[in-house]
Amino acid sequence: MVIKEYHYAERENGEVVQLDSVVSSIINQFTTRALMGKDKYGVDLDRTDLSILEWIEHAKQEHMDAILYLEKIKQEISGKEKVI
């Protein structure tokens, strides 16, 4: 599923403005990810079955993955060989 649409926001004075393409792209990606997560796991972030510590652990695991992805990209860009 790919969602492609521009998003709009309303200023305090009532003026409606179109958000830029980068912001719209990120909103679309979050929406797609939320729908896929709901389909895959059957729950969303409104779930109430996790404790604060469990939410922290989920976030920690996600950030650990992100660090691995960043290191891989860094190695690819710099041409450094993998450490074995």
WOFEN-V801285 format. One record per residue. SS is DSSP state (a for helix, b for strand, c for the rest). PHI is phi as a letter, one per 30 degrees, with the letter a starting at -180 (NA if undefined). BURIAL is b if it has 16 or more other ideal C-beta (glycine too) atoms within 10 Angstrom, else e. Layout:
ss:phi:burial
SS:PHI:BURIAL
SS:PHI:BURIAL
This chain:
ss:phi:burial
c:NA:e
c:b:e
c:c:e
c:b:e
c:a:e
c:d:e
c:c:e
b:b:e
b:b:e
b:c:e
c:d:e
c:e:e
c:d:e
c:j:e
c:d:e
b:c:e
b:b:e
b:d:e
c:d:e
c:d:e
a:d:e
a:d:e
a:d:e
a:d:b
a:d:e
a:d:e
a:e:e
a:d:b
a:d:e
a:d:e
a:d:e
a:d:e
a:d:e
a:d:e
a:d:e
a:d:e
a:d:e
a:d:e
a:d:e
a:d:e
a:c:e
c:i:e
c:b:e
c:b:e
c:d:e
c:d:e
c:d:e
c:b:e
c:c:e
c:c:e
c:d:e
a:e:e
a:d:e
a:d:e
a:d:e
a:d:e
a:d:e
a:e:e
a:d:e
a:d:e
a:d:e
a:d:e
a:d:e
a:d:e
a:d:e
a:d:e
a:d:e
a:d:e
a:d:e
a:d:e
a:d:e
a:d:e
a:d:e
a:e:e
a:d:e
a:d:e
a:d:e
a:d:e
c:i:e
c:d:e
c:d:e
c:d:e
c:d:e
c:c:e
